Amino acid sequence: MKNVYDLIRNPLLTEKGSIQQADHNKYFFKVDVRANKKEIKEAVEKIYNVKVTKVHTMNIMGKFKRVRYQPGRTSDWKKAIVTLKPGDVIDFT
């Protein structure tokens, strides 16, 4: 991966994520499926100017859907849960 902005697709702003953010200083991101933990850590530190202590990743399999009686499938994607050093904050607003 060359560009950090290609690695981190977008932040996941969910109810569960906001609770984790407030209580445990954890942030959720949608990342490239080929990214590893070291690349994700470096990208988040460079983009948001924070110190990352832990990175957890998980692959989310796409779901089967139907649109007008045509079967299909949504894309597979990767989720990263990034824990920041105490005192560091990412402001998405």
PyMOL Python script that loads the backbone (N, CA, C, O; Angstrom):
from pymol import cmd

cmd.read_pdbstr("""\
ATOM      1  N   MET A   1       0.840  -1.179   0.000  1.00  0.00           N
ATOM      2  CA  MET A   1       0.000   0.000   0.000  1.00  0.00           C
ATOM      3  C   MET A   1       0.885   1.242   0.000  1.00  0.00           C
ATOM      4  O   MET A   1       1.755   1.397   0.857  1.00  0.00           O
ATOM      5  N   LYS A   2       0.661   2.099  -0.942  1.00  0.00           N
ATOM      6  CA  LYS A   2       1.459   3.314  -1.043  1.00  0.00           C
ATOM      7  C   LYS A   2       0.808   4.491  -0.336  1.00  0.00           C
ATOM      8  O   LYS A   2       1.466   5.182   0.441  1.00  0.00           O
ATOM      9  N   ASN A   3      -0.467   4.731  -0.590  1.00  0.00           N
ATOM     10  CA  ASN A   3      -1.142   5.921  -0.095  1.00  0.00           C
ATOM     11  C   ASN A   3      -1.965   5.584   1.150  1.00  0.00           C
ATOM     12  O   ASN A   3      -2.768   4.651   1.127  1.00  0.00           O
ATOM     13  N   VAL A   4      -1.772   6.332   2.230  1.00  0.00           N
ATOM     14  CA  VAL A   4      -2.494   6.059   3.474  1.00  0.00           C
ATOM     15  C   VAL A   4      -3.993   6.338   3.320  1.00  0.00           C
ATOM     16  O   VAL A   4      -4.807   5.735   4.020  1.00  0.00           O
ATOM     17  N   TYR A   5      -4.362   7.238   2.417  1.00  0.00           N
ATOM     18  CA  TYR A   5      -5.770   7.564   2.216  1.00  0.00           C
ATOM     19  C   TYR A   5      -6.501   6.469   1.440  1.00  0.00           C
ATOM     20  O   TYR A   5      -7.729   6.402   1.494  1.00  0.00           O
ATOM     21  N   ASP A   6      -5.780   5.614   0.723  1.00  0.00           N
ATOM     22  CA  ASP A   6      -6.387   4.450   0.091  1.00  0.00           C
ATOM     23  C   ASP A   6      -6.571   3.321   1.096  1.00  0.00           C
ATOM     24  O   ASP A   6      -7.448   2.473   0.934  1.00  0.00           O
ATOM     25  N   LEU A   7      -5.743   3.314   2.133  1.00  0.00           N
ATOM     26  CA  LEU A   7      -5.776   2.271   3.151  1.00  0.00           C
ATOM     27  C   LEU A   7      -6.980   2.432   4.078  1.00  0.00           C
ATOM     28  O   LEU A   7      -7.717   1.473   4.308  1.00  0.00           O
ATOM     29  N   ILE A   8      -7.183   3.626   4.605  1.00  0.00           N
ATOM     30  CA  ILE A   8      -8.299   3.925   5.500  1.00  0.00           C
ATOM     31  C   ILE A   8      -9.443   4.447   4.640  1.00  0.00           C
ATOM     32  O   ILE A   8      -9.378   5.564   4.125  1.00  0.00           O
ATOM     33  N   ARG A   9     -10.495   3.634   4.484  1.00  0.00           N
ATOM     34  CA  ARG A   9     -11.602   4.038   3.608  1.00  0.00           C
ATOM     35  C   ARG A   9     -12.462   5.120   4.264  1.00  0.00           C
ATOM     36  O   ARG A   9     -12.624   6.208   3.712  1.00  0.00           O
ATOM     37  N   ASN A  10     -13.012   4.818   5.447  1.00  0.00           N
ATOM     38  CA  ASN A  10     -13.817   5.805   6.169  1.00  0.00           C
ATOM     39  C   ASN A  10     -14.028   5.324   7.602  1.00  0.00           C
ATOM     40  O   ASN A  10     -13.926   4.128   7.876  1.00  0.00           O
ATOM     41  N   PRO A  11     -14.321   6.249   8.517  1.00  0.00           N
ATOM     42  CA  PRO A  11     -14.626   5.843   9.884  1.00  0.00           C
ATOM     43  C   PRO A  11     -16.035   5.259   9.956  1.00  0.00           C
ATOM     44  O   PRO A  11     -16.928   5.679   9.220  1.00  0.00           O
ATOM     45  N   LEU A  12     -16.224   4.297  10.840  1.00  0.00           N
ATOM     46  CA  LEU A  12     -17.548   3.698  11.051  1.00  0.00           C
ATOM     47  C   LEU A  12     -18.167   4.379  12.265  1.00  0.00           C
ATOM     48  O   LEU A  12     -17.720   4.178  13.394  1.00  0.00           O
ATOM     49  N   LEU A  13     -19.178   5.169  12.031  1.00  0.00           N
ATOM     50  CA  LEU A  13     -19.838   5.906  13.102  1.00  0.00           C
ATOM     51  C   LEU A  13     -21.143   5.191  13.445  1.00  0.00           C
ATOM     52  O   LEU A  13     -22.180   5.437  12.830  1.00  0.00           O
ATOM     53  N   THR A  14     -21.074   4.308  14.432  1.00  0.00           N
ATOM     54  CA  THR A  14     -22.230   3.538  14.860  1.00  0.00           C
ATOM     55  C   THR A  14     -22.462   3.781  16.350  1.00  0.00           C
ATOM     56  O   THR A  14     -21.641   4.398  17.028  1.00  0.00           O
ATOM     57  N   GLU A  15     -23.583   3.290  16.839  1.00  0.00           N
ATOM     58  CA  GLU A  15     -23.891   3.443  18.261  1.00  0.00           C
ATOM     59  C   GLU A  15     -22.889   2.676  19.114  1.00  0.00           C
ATOM     60  O   GLU A  15     -22.410   3.191  20.124  1.00  0.00           O
ATOM     61  N   LYS A  16     -22.573   1.457  18.715  1.00  0.00           N
ATOM     62  CA  LYS A  16     -21.604   0.659  19.447  1.00  0.00           C
ATOM     63  C   LYS A  16     -20.223   1.319  19.410  1.00  0.00           C
ATOM     64  O   LYS A  16     -19.502   1.320  20.407  1.00  0.00           O
ATOM     65  N   GLY A  17     -19.866   1.875  18.261  1.00  0.00           N
ATOM     66  CA  GLY A  17     -18.580   2.536  18.127  1.00  0.00           C
ATOM     67  C   GLY A  17     -18.468   3.775  18.984  1.00  0.00           C
ATOM     68  O   GLY A  17     -17.406   4.048  19.544  1.00  0.00           O
ATOM     69  N   SER A  18     -19.550   4.532  19.095  1.00  0.00           N
ATOM     70  CA  SER A  18     -19.500   5.744  19.918  1.00  0.00           C
ATOM     71  C   SER A  18     -19.408   5.408  21.404  1.00  0.00           C
ATOM     72  O   SER A  18     -18.794   6.154  22.167  1.00  0.00           O
ATOM     73  N   ILE A  19     -20.006   4.302  21.821  1.00  0.00           N
ATOM     74  CA  ILE A  19     -19.875   3.865  23.215  1.00  0.00           C
ATOM     75  C   ILE A  19     -18.435   3.438  23.499  1.00  0.00           C
ATOM     76  O   ILE A  19     -17.873   3.804  24.532  1.00  0.00           O
ATOM     77  N   GLN A  20     -17.829   2.659  22.581  1.00  0.00           N
ATOM     78  CA  GLN A  20     -16.439   2.238  22.739  1.00  0.00           C
ATOM     79  C   GLN A  20     -15.497   3.440  22.723  1.00  0.00           C
ATOM     80  O   GLN A  20     -14.501   3.474  23.446  1.00  0.00           O
ATOM     81  N   GLN A  21     -15.828   4.425  21.888  1.00  0.00           N
ATOM     82  CA  GLN A  21     -15.011   5.631  21.788  1.00  0.00           C
ATOM     83  C   GLN A  21     -15.017   6.400  23.101  1.00  0.00           C
ATOM     84  O   GLN A  21     -13.971   6.871  23.546  1.00  0.00           O
ATOM     85  N   ALA A  22     -16.175   6.532  23.722  1.00  0.00           N
ATOM     86  CA  ALA A  22     -16.289   7.283  24.964  1.00  0.00           C
ATOM     87  C   ALA A  22     -15.677   6.534  26.150  1.00  0.00           C
ATOM     88  O   ALA A  22     -14.999   7.139  26.981  1.00  0.00           O
ATOM     89  N   ASP A  23     -15.915   5.224  26.233  1.00  0.00           N
ATOM     90  CA  ASP A  23     -15.486   4.454  27.392  1.00  0.00           C
ATOM     91  C   ASP A  23     -14.037   3.962  27.316  1.00  0.00           C
ATOM     92  O   ASP A  23     -13.313   4.003  28.311  1.00  0.00           O
ATOM     93  N   HIS A  24     -13.611   3.493  26.123  1.00  0.00           N
ATOM     94  CA  HIS A  24     -12.324   2.806  26.023  1.00  0.00           C
ATOM     95  C   HIS A  24     -11.346   3.450  25.044  1.00  0.00           C
ATOM     96  O   HIS A  24     -10.267   2.904  24.815  1.00  0.00           O
ATOM     97  N   ASN A  25     -11.699   4.603  24.457  1.00  0.00           N
ATOM     98  CA  ASN A  25     -10.839   5.318  23.509  1.00  0.00           C
ATOM     99  C   ASN A  25     -10.518   4.449  22.285  1.00  0.00           C
ATOM    100  O   ASN A  25      -9.383   4.428  21.810  1.00  0.00           O
ATOM    101  N   LYS A  26     -11.544   3.727  21.778  1.00  0.00           N
ATOM    102  CA  LYS A  26     -11.408   2.874  20.598  1.00  0.00           C
ATOM    103  C   LYS A  26     -12.199   3.490  19.452  1.00  0.00           C
ATOM    104  O   LYS A  26     -13.292   4.021  19.651  1.00  0.00           O
ATOM    105  N   TYR A  27     -11.635   3.414  18.249  1.00  0.00           N
ATOM    106  CA  TYR A  27     -12.262   3.973  17.060  1.00  0.00           C
ATOM    107  C   TYR A  27     -12.366   2.888  15.992  1.00  0.00           C
ATOM    108  O   TYR A  27     -11.460   2.068  15.845  1.00  0.00           O
ATOM    109  N   PHE A  28     -13.476   2.886  15.244  1.00  0.00           N
ATOM    110  CA  PHE A  28     -13.742   1.877  14.229  1.00  0.00           C
ATOM    111  C   PHE A  28     -13.537   2.489  12.849  1.00  0.00           C
ATOM    112  O   PHE A  28     -13.968   3.612  12.589  1.00  0.00           O
ATOM    113  N   PHE A  29     -12.875   1.740  11.963  1.00  0.00           N
ATOM    114  CA  PHE A  29     -12.623   2.193  10.602  1.00  0.00           C
ATOM    115  C   PHE A  29     -12.922   1.077   9.615  1.00  0.00           C
ATOM    116  O   PHE A  29     -12.755  -0.103   9.924  1.00  0.00           O
ATOM    117  N   LYS A  30     -13.363   1.460   8.432  1.00  0.00           N
ATOM    118  CA  LYS A  30     -13.473   0.544   7.303  1.00  0.00           C
ATOM    119  C   LYS A  30     -12.175   0.695   6.523  1.00  0.00           C
ATOM    120  O   LYS A  30     -11.844   1.795   6.081  1.00  0.00           O
ATOM    121  N   VAL A  31     -11.432  -0.406   6.347  1.00  0.00           N
ATOM    122  CA  VAL A  31     -10.108  -0.342   5.727  1.00  0.00           C
ATOM    123  C   VAL A  31     -10.043  -1.257   4.513  1.00  0.00           C
ATOM    124  O   VAL A  31     -10.947  -2.057   4.274  1.00  0.00           O
ATOM    125  N   ASP A  32      -8.973  -1.130   3.758  1.00  0.00           N
ATOM    126  CA  ASP A  32      -8.747  -1.970   2.591  1.00  0.00           C
ATOM    127  C   ASP A  32      -8.554  -3.421   3.034  1.00  0.00           C
ATOM    128  O   ASP A  32      -7.925  -3.672   4.062  1.00  0.00           O
ATOM    129  N   VAL A  33      -9.083  -4.368   2.276  1.00  0.00           N
ATOM    130  CA  VAL A  33      -9.022  -5.772   2.678  1.00  0.00           C
ATOM    131  C   VAL A  33      -7.602  -6.330   2.651  1.00  0.00           C
ATOM    132  O   VAL A  33      -7.331  -7.343   3.296  1.00  0.00           O
ATOM    133  N   ARG A  34      -6.704  -5.699   1.929  1.00  0.00           N
ATOM    134  CA  ARG A  34      -5.321  -6.179   1.844  1.00  0.00           C
ATOM    135  C   ARG A  34      -4.421  -5.568   2.912  1.00  0.00           C
ATOM    136  O   ARG A  34      -3.244  -5.918   2.990  1.00  0.00           O
ATOM    137  N   ALA A  35      -4.944  -4.667   3.732  1.00  0.00           N
ATOM    138  CA  ALA A  35      -4.136  -3.965   4.736  1.00  0.00           C
ATOM    139  C   ALA A  35      -3.859  -4.861   5.938  1.00  0.00           C
ATOM    140  O   ALA A  35      -4.710  -5.650   6.347  1.00  0.00           O
ATOM    141  N   ASN A  36      -2.655  -4.728   6.501  1.00  0.00           N
ATOM    142  CA  ASN A  36      -2.346  -5.458   7.726  1.00  0.00           C
ATOM    143  C   ASN A  36      -2.328  -4.476   8.900  1.00  0.00           C
ATOM    144  O   ASN A  36      -2.491  -3.271   8.706  1.00  0.00           O
ATOM    145  N   LYS A  37      -2.130  -4.993  10.115  1.00  0.00           N
ATOM    146  CA  LYS A  37      -2.232  -4.169  11.316  1.00  0.00           C
ATOM    147  C   LYS A  37      -1.166  -3.080  11.370  1.00  0.00           C
ATOM    148  O   LYS A  37      -1.444  -1.961  11.804  1.00  0.00           O
ATOM    149  N   LYS A  38       0.029  -3.392  10.942  1.00  0.00           N
ATOM    150  CA  LYS A  38       1.111  -2.412  10.975  1.00  0.00           C
ATOM    151  C   LYS A  38       0.814  -1.251  10.030  1.00  0.00           C
ATOM    152  O   LYS A  38       1.029  -0.094  10.392  1.00  0.00           O
ATOM    153  N   GLU A  39       0.326  -1.540   8.834  1.00  0.00           N
ATOM    154  CA  GLU A  39      -0.012  -0.488   7.871  1.00  0.00           C
ATOM    155  C   GLU A  39      -1.169   0.373   8.377  1.00  0.00           C
ATOM    156  O   GLU A  39      -1.160   1.591   8.200  1.00  0.00           O
ATOM    157  N   ILE A  40      -2.160  -0.255   9.002  1.00  0.00           N
ATOM    158  CA  ILE A  40      -3.305   0.482   9.542  1.00  0.00           C
ATOM    159  C   ILE A  40      -2.839   1.420  10.657  1.00  0.00           C
ATOM    160  O   ILE A  40      -3.259   2.576  10.713  1.00  0.00           O
ATOM    161  N   LYS A  41      -1.982   0.928  11.533  1.00  0.00           N
ATOM    162  CA  LYS A  41      -1.463   1.750  12.626  1.00  0.00           C
ATOM    163  C   LYS A  41      -0.725   2.973  12.090  1.00  0.00           C
ATOM    164  O   LYS A  41      -0.968   4.089  12.548  1.00  0.00           O
ATOM    165  N   GLU A  42       0.167   2.777  11.131  1.00  0.00           N
ATOM    166  CA  GLU A  42       0.932   3.881  10.563  1.00  0.00           C
ATOM    167  C   GLU A  42       0.022   4.885   9.851  1.00  0.00           C
ATOM    168  O   GLU A  42       0.248   6.092   9.932  1.00  0.00           O
ATOM    169  N   ALA A  43      -1.003   4.391   9.156  1.00  0.00           N
ATOM    170  CA  ALA A  43      -1.914   5.269   8.421  1.00  0.00           C
ATOM    171  C   ALA A  43      -2.736   6.138   9.368  1.00  0.00           C
ATOM    172  O   ALA A  43      -2.883   7.338   9.136  1.00  0.00           O
ATOM    173  N   VAL A  44      -3.274   5.542  10.435  1.00  0.00           N
ATOM    174  CA  VAL A  44      -4.079   6.307  11.394  1.00  0.00           C
ATOM    175  C   VAL A  44      -3.212   7.344  12.102  1.00  0.00           C
ATOM    176  O   VAL A  44      -3.647   8.477  12.308  1.00  0.00           O
ATOM    177  N   GLU A  45      -1.995   6.968  12.475  1.00  0.00           N
ATOM    178  CA  GLU A  45      -1.093   7.920  13.137  1.00  0.00           C
ATOM    179  C   GLU A  45      -0.741   9.082  12.208  1.00  0.00           C
ATOM    180  O   GLU A  45      -0.650  10.223  12.660  1.00  0.00           O
ATOM    181  N   LYS A  46      -0.545   8.811  10.935  1.00  0.00           N
ATOM    182  CA  LYS A  46      -0.177   9.862   9.993  1.00  0.00           C
ATOM    183  C   LYS A  46      -1.364  10.773   9.660  1.00  0.00           C
ATOM    184  O   LYS A  46      -1.205  11.991   9.591  1.00  0.00           O
ATOM    185  N   ILE A  47      -2.543  10.197   9.455  1.00  0.00           N
ATOM    186  CA  ILE A  47      -3.709  10.995   9.059  1.00  0.00           C
ATOM    187  C   ILE A  47      -4.215  11.852  10.213  1.00  0.00           C
ATOM    188  O   ILE A  47      -4.479  13.040  10.028  1.00  0.00           O
ATOM    189  N   TYR A  48      -4.354  11.265  11.408  1.00  0.00           N
ATOM    190  CA  TYR A  48      -5.003  11.956  12.523  1.00  0.00           C
ATOM    191  C   TYR A  48      -4.038  12.517  13.566  1.00  0.00           C
ATOM    192  O   TYR A  48      -4.489  13.151  14.520  1.00  0.00           O
ATOM    193  N   ASN A  49      -2.738  12.310  13.421  1.00  0.00           N
ATOM    194  CA  ASN A  49      -1.723  12.818  14.359  1.00  0.00           C
ATOM    195  C   ASN A  49      -1.995  12.376  15.789  1.00  0.00           C
ATOM    196  O   ASN A  49      -2.054  13.198  16.704  1.00  0.00           O
ATOM    197  N   VAL A  50      -2.159  11.070  15.974  1.00  0.00           N
ATOM    198  CA  VAL A  50      -2.385  10.481  17.293  1.00  0.00           C
ATOM    199  C   VAL A  50      -1.421   9.309  17.465  1.00  0.00           C
ATOM    200  O   VAL A  50      -0.753   8.905  16.513  1.00  0.00           O
ATOM    201  N   LYS A  51      -1.349   8.765  18.680  1.00  0.00           N
ATOM    202  CA  LYS A  51      -0.519   7.605  18.970  1.00  0.00           C
ATOM    203  C   LYS A  51      -1.415   6.386  19.157  1.00  0.00           C
ATOM    204  O   LYS A  51      -2.282   6.387  20.031  1.00  0.00           O
ATOM    205  N   VAL A  52      -1.219   5.349  18.349  1.00  0.00           N
ATOM    206  CA  VAL A  52      -2.020   4.121  18.394  1.00  0.00           C
ATOM    207  C   VAL A  52      -1.309   3.094  19.255  1.00  0.00           C
ATOM    208  O   VAL A  52      -0.109   2.865  19.097  1.00  0.00           O
ATOM    209  N   THR A  53      -2.061   2.464  20.184  1.00  0.00           N
ATOM    210  CA  THR A  53      -1.467   1.429  21.027  1.00  0.00           C
ATOM    211  C   THR A  53      -1.816   0.021  20.551  1.00  0.00           C
ATOM    212  O   THR A  53      -0.976  -0.876  20.618  1.00  0.00           O
ATOM    213  N   LYS A  54      -3.060  -0.189  20.065  1.00  0.00           N
ATOM    214  CA  LYS A  54      -3.481  -1.520  19.607  1.00  0.00           C
ATOM    215  C   LYS A  54      -4.315  -1.399  18.344  1.00  0.00           C
ATOM    216  O   LYS A  54      -4.972  -0.384  18.112  1.00  0.00           O
ATOM    217  N   VAL A  55      -4.280  -2.455  17.525  1.00  0.00           N
ATOM    218  CA  VAL A  55      -5.131  -2.544  16.339  1.00  0.00           C
ATOM    219  C   VAL A  55      -5.704  -3.958  16.280  1.00  0.00           C
ATOM    220  O   VAL A  55      -4.964  -4.941  16.301  1.00  0.00           O
ATOM    221  N   HIS A  56      -7.028  -4.047  16.206  1.00  0.00           N
ATOM    222  CA  HIS A  56      -7.708  -5.325  16.002  1.00  0.00           C
ATOM    223  C   HIS A  56      -8.407  -5.261  14.649  1.00  0.00           C
ATOM    224  O   HIS A  56      -9.011  -4.244  14.306  1.00  0.00           O
ATOM    225  N   THR A  57      -8.324  -6.348  13.881  1.00  0.00           N
ATOM    226  CA  THR A  57      -8.960  -6.369  12.565  1.00  0.00           C
ATOM    227  C   THR A  57      -9.885  -7.564  12.457  1.00  0.00           C
ATOM    228  O   THR A  57      -9.710  -8.575  13.138  1.00  0.00           O
ATOM    229  N   MET A  58     -10.874  -7.428  11.586  1.00  0.00           N
ATOM    230  CA  MET A  58     -11.772  -8.554  11.295  1.00  0.00           C
ATOM    231  C   MET A  58     -12.288  -8.424   9.877  1.00  0.00           C
ATOM    232  O   MET A  58     -12.558  -7.322   9.399  1.00  0.00           O
ATOM    233  N   ASN A  59     -12.424  -9.553   9.211  1.00  0.00           N
ATOM    234  CA  ASN A  59     -12.973  -9.581   7.865  1.00  0.00           C
ATOM    235  C   ASN A  59     -14.472  -9.812   7.959  1.00  0.00           C
ATOM    236  O   ASN A  59     -14.928 -10.752   8.611  1.00  0.00           O
ATOM    237  N   ILE A  60     -15.234  -8.945   7.301  1.00  0.00           N
ATOM    238  CA  ILE A  60     -16.683  -9.037   7.296  1.00  0.00           C
ATOM    239  C   ILE A  60     -17.100  -9.592   5.935  1.00  0.00           C
ATOM    240  O   ILE A  60     -16.815  -8.992   4.899  1.00  0.00           O
ATOM    241  N   MET A  61     -17.766 -10.726   5.946  1.00  0.00           N
ATOM    242  CA  MET A  61     -18.225 -11.331   4.699  1.00  0.00           C
ATOM    243  C   MET A  61     -19.491 -10.641   4.215  1.00  0.00           C
ATOM    244  O   MET A  61     -20.343 -10.249   5.012  1.00  0.00           O
ATOM    245  N   GLY A  62     -19.600 -10.498   2.909  1.00  0.00           N
ATOM    246  CA  GLY A  62     -20.769  -9.872   2.312  1.00  0.00           C
ATOM    247  C   GLY A  62     -22.015 -10.714   2.499  1.00  0.00           C
ATOM    248  O   GLY A  62     -21.943 -11.937   2.614  1.00  0.00           O
ATOM    249  N   LYS A  63     -23.162 -10.043   2.530  1.00  0.00           N
ATOM    250  CA  LYS A  63     -24.434 -10.736   2.723  1.00  0.00           C
ATOM    251  C   LYS A  63     -25.109 -10.989   1.379  1.00  0.00           C
ATOM    252  O   LYS A  63     -24.888 -10.260   0.412  1.00  0.00           O
ATOM    253  N   PHE A  64     -25.927 -12.023   1.336  1.00  0.00           N
ATOM    254  CA  PHE A  64     -26.710 -12.303   0.142  1.00  0.00           C
ATOM    255  C   PHE A  64     -27.960 -11.435   0.160  1.00  0.00           C
ATOM    256  O   PHE A  64     -28.678 -11.396   1.159  1.00  0.00           O
ATOM    257  N   LYS A  65     -28.217 -10.746  -0.935  1.00  0.00           N
ATOM    258  CA  LYS A  65     -29.356  -9.843  -1.057  1.00  0.00           C
ATOM    259  C   LYS A  65     -30.096 -10.155  -2.350  1.00  0.00           C
ATOM    260  O   LYS A  65     -29.568 -10.800  -3.256  1.00  0.00           O
ATOM    261  N   ARG A  66     -31.341  -9.676  -2.408  1.00  0.00           N
ATOM    262  CA  ARG A  66     -32.119  -9.778  -3.643  1.00  0.00           C
ATOM    263  C   ARG A  66     -32.601  -8.390  -4.014  1.00  0.00           C
ATOM    264  O   ARG A  66     -33.100  -7.650  -3.167  1.00  0.00           O
ATOM    265  N   VAL A  67     -32.452  -8.037  -5.291  1.00  0.00           N
ATOM    266  CA  VAL A  67     -32.969  -6.780  -5.800  1.00  0.00           C
ATOM    267  C   VAL A  67     -33.840  -7.117  -7.004  1.00  0.00           C
ATOM    268  O   VAL A  67     -33.341  -7.594  -8.023  1.00  0.00           O
ATOM    269  N   ARG A  68     -35.139  -6.870  -6.887  1.00  0.00           N
ATOM    270  CA  ARG A  68     -36.107  -7.173  -7.951  1.00  0.00           C
ATOM    271  C   ARG A  68     -35.988  -8.618  -8.429  1.00  0.00           C
ATOM    272  O   ARG A  68     -35.898  -8.887  -9.627  1.00  0.00           O
ATOM    273  N   TYR A  69     -35.988  -9.515  -7.492  1.00  0.00           N
ATOM    274  CA  TYR A  69     -35.956 -10.959  -7.744  1.00  0.00           C
ATOM    275  C   TYR A  69     -34.626 -11.458  -8.293  1.00  0.00           C
ATOM    276  O   TYR A  69     -34.515 -12.636  -8.635  1.00  0.00           O
ATOM    277  N   GLN A  70     -33.627 -10.611  -8.388  1.00  0.00           N
ATOM    278  CA  GLN A  70     -32.308 -11.029  -8.849  1.00  0.00           C
ATOM    279  C   GLN A  70     -31.410 -11.246  -7.634  1.00  0.00           C
ATOM    280  O   GLN A  70     -31.199 -10.320  -6.851  1.00  0.00           O
ATOM    281  N   PRO A  71     -30.879 -12.456  -7.464  1.00  0.00           N
ATOM    282  CA  PRO A  71     -29.991 -12.684  -6.326  1.00  0.00           C
ATOM    283  C   PRO A  71     -28.656 -11.979  -6.534  1.00  0.00           C
ATOM    284  O   PRO A  71     -28.167 -11.866  -7.658  1.00  0.00           O
ATOM    285  N   GLY A  72     -28.082 -11.511  -5.447  1.00  0.00           N
ATOM    286  CA  GLY A  72     -26.790 -10.838  -5.507  1.00  0.00           C
ATOM    287  C   GLY A  72     -26.102 -10.924  -4.169  1.00  0.00           C
ATOM    288  O   GLY A  72     -26.596 -11.569  -3.243  1.00  0.00           O
ATOM    289  N   ARG A  73     -24.977 -10.281  -4.069  1.00  0.00           N
ATOM    290  CA  ARG A  73     -24.189 -10.346  -2.855  1.00  0.00           C
ATOM    291  C   ARG A  73     -23.483  -9.012  -2.660  1.00  0.00           C
ATOM    292  O   ARG A  73     -22.971  -8.433  -3.619  1.00  0.00           O
ATOM    293  N   THR A  74     -23.453  -8.519  -1.414  1.00  0.00           N
ATOM    294  CA  THR A  74     -22.715  -7.295  -1.119  1.00  0.00           C
ATOM    295  C   THR A  74     -21.226  -7.627  -1.002  1.00  0.00           C
ATOM    296  O   THR A  74     -20.860  -8.793  -0.858  1.00  0.00           O
ATOM    297  N   SER A  75     -20.394  -6.637  -1.060  1.00  0.00           N
ATOM    298  CA  SER A  75     -18.949  -6.829  -1.057  1.00  0.00           C
ATOM    299  C   SER A  75     -18.433  -7.243   0.321  1.00  0.00           C
ATOM    300  O   SER A  75     -18.996  -6.867   1.349  1.00  0.00           O
ATOM    301  N   ASP A  76     -17.357  -8.019   0.321  1.00  0.00           N
ATOM    302  CA  ASP A  76     -16.624  -8.308   1.549  1.00  0.00           C
ATOM    303  C   ASP A  76     -15.815  -7.066   1.910  1.00  0.00           C
ATOM    304  O   ASP A  76     -15.377  -6.325   1.029  1.00  0.00           O
ATOM    305  N   TRP A  77     -15.615  -6.840   3.232  1.00  0.00           N
ATOM    306  CA  TRP A  77     -14.839  -5.697   3.661  1.00  0.00           C
ATOM    307  C   TRP A  77     -14.127  -6.000   4.961  1.00  0.00           C
ATOM    308  O   TRP A  77     -14.383  -7.025   5.593  1.00  0.00           O
ATOM    309  N   LYS A  78     -13.235  -5.114   5.361  1.00  0.00           N
ATOM    310  CA  LYS A  78     -12.441  -5.322   6.568  1.00  0.00           C
ATOM    311  C   LYS A  78     -12.686  -4.181   7.547  1.00  0.00           C
ATOM    312  O   LYS A  78     -12.709  -3.010   7.168  1.00  0.00           O
ATOM    313  N   LYS A  79     -12.867  -4.545   8.813  1.00  0.00           N
ATOM    314  CA  LYS A  79     -13.072  -3.574   9.879  1.00  0.00           C
ATOM    315  C   LYS A  79     -11.838  -3.557  10.772  1.00  0.00           C
ATOM    316  O   LYS A  79     -11.270  -4.604  11.083  1.00  0.00           O
ATOM    317  N   ALA A  80     -11.427  -2.357  11.182  1.00  0.00           N
ATOM    318  CA  ALA A  80     -10.307  -2.207  12.105  1.00  0.00           C
ATOM    319  C   ALA A  80     -10.775  -1.443  13.334  1.00  0.00           C
ATOM    320  O   ALA A  80     -11.422  -0.401  13.223  1.00  0.00           O
ATOM    321  N   ILE A  81     -10.441  -1.972  14.507  1.00  0.00           N
ATOM    322  CA  ILE A  81     -10.714  -1.293  15.773  1.00  0.00           C
ATOM    323  C   ILE A  81      -9.371  -0.818  16.308  1.00  0.00           C
ATOM    324  O   ILE A  81      -8.497  -1.623  16.630  1.00  0.00           O
ATOM    325  N   VAL A  82      -9.221   0.498  16.400  1.00  0.00           N
ATOM    326  CA  VAL A  82      -7.952   1.118  16.768  1.00  0.00           C
ATOM    327  C   VAL A  82      -8.073   1.705  18.162  1.00  0.00           C
ATOM    328  O   VAL A  82      -8.969   2.506  18.427  1.00  0.00           O
ATOM    329  N   THR A  83      -7.168   1.307  19.061  1.00  0.00           N
ATOM    330  CA  THR A  83      -7.122   1.854  20.411  1.00  0.00           C
ATOM    331  C   THR A  83      -6.032   2.910  20.464  1.00  0.00           C
ATOM    332  O   THR A  83      -4.900   2.672  20.044  1.00  0.00           O
ATOM    333  N   LEU A  84      -6.387   4.089  20.987  1.00  0.00           N
ATOM    334  CA  LEU A  84      -5.444   5.202  21.070  1.00  0.00           C
ATOM    335  C   LEU A  84      -4.862   5.323  22.461  1.00  0.00           C
ATOM    336  O   LEU A  84      -5.418   4.814  23.435  1.00  0.00           O
ATOM    337  N   LYS A  85      -3.722   6.013  22.536  1.00  0.00           N
ATOM    338  CA  LYS A  85      -3.078   6.302  23.815  1.00  0.00           C
ATOM    339  C   LYS A  85      -4.012   7.178  24.647  1.00  0.00           C
ATOM    340  O   LYS A  85      -4.686   8.037  24.080  1.00  0.00           O
ATOM    341  N   PRO A  86      -4.081   6.996  25.975  1.00  0.00           N
ATOM    342  CA  PRO A  86      -4.938   7.840  26.788  1.00  0.00           C
ATOM    343  C   PRO A  86      -4.600   9.318  26.604  1.00  0.00           C
ATOM    344  O   PRO A  86      -3.438   9.719  26.664  1.00  0.00           O
ATOM    345  N   GLY A  87      -5.644  10.118  26.380  1.00  0.00           N
ATOM    346  CA  GLY A  87      -5.449  11.543  26.155  1.00  0.00           C
ATOM    347  C   GLY A  87      -5.576  11.947  24.693  1.00  0.00           C
ATOM    348  O   GLY A  87      -5.885  13.100  24.395  1.00  0.00           O
ATOM    349  N   ASP A  88      -5.340  11.005  23.773  1.00  0.00           N
ATOM    350  CA  ASP A  88      -5.494  11.296  22.342  1.00  0.00           C
ATOM    351  C   ASP A  88      -6.957  11.150  21.940  1.00  0.00           C
ATOM    352  O   ASP A  88      -7.661  10.262  22.421  1.00  0.00           O
ATOM    353  N   VAL A  89      -7.405  12.038  21.048  1.00  0.00           N
ATOM    354  CA  VAL A  89      -8.798  12.046  20.600  1.00  0.00           C
ATOM    355  C   VAL A  89      -8.832  12.320  19.112  1.00  0.00           C
ATOM    356  O   VAL A  89      -8.063  13.140  18.612  1.00  0.00           O
ATOM    357  N   ILE A  90      -9.721  11.638  18.397  1.00  0.00           N
ATOM    358  CA  ILE A  90      -9.978  11.928  16.989  1.00  0.00           C
ATOM    359  C   ILE A  90     -11.350  12.589  16.921  1.00  0.00           C
ATOM    360  O   ILE A  90     -12.336  12.042  17.415  1.00  0.00           O
ATOM    361  N   ASP A  91     -11.408  13.769  16.305  1.00  0.00           N
ATOM    362  CA  ASP A  91     -12.672  14.496  16.162  1.00  0.00           C
ATOM    363  C   ASP A  91     -13.153  14.373  14.731  1.00  0.00           C
ATOM    364  O   ASP A  91     -12.516  14.894  13.816  1.00  0.00           O
ATOM    365  N   PHE A  92     -14.286  13.680  14.522  1.00  0.00           N
ATOM    366  CA  PHE A  92     -14.811  13.449  13.179  1.00  0.00           C
ATOM    367  C   PHE A  92     -15.753  14.555  12.716  1.00  0.00           C
ATOM    368  O   PHE A  92     -16.165  14.552  11.555  1.00  0.00           O
ATOM    369  N   THR A  93     -16.106  15.500  13.584  1.00  0.00           N
ATOM    370  CA  THR A  93     -17.045  16.539  13.183  1.00  0.00           C
ATOM    371  C   THR A  93     -16.376  17.670  12.444  1.00  0.00           C
ATOM    372  O   THR A  93     -17.042  18.624  12.041  1.00  0.00           O
TER     373      THR A  93
END
""", "prot")
cmd.dss("prot")
cmd.show_as("cartoon", "prot")
cmd.util.cbc("prot")
cmd.orient("prot")
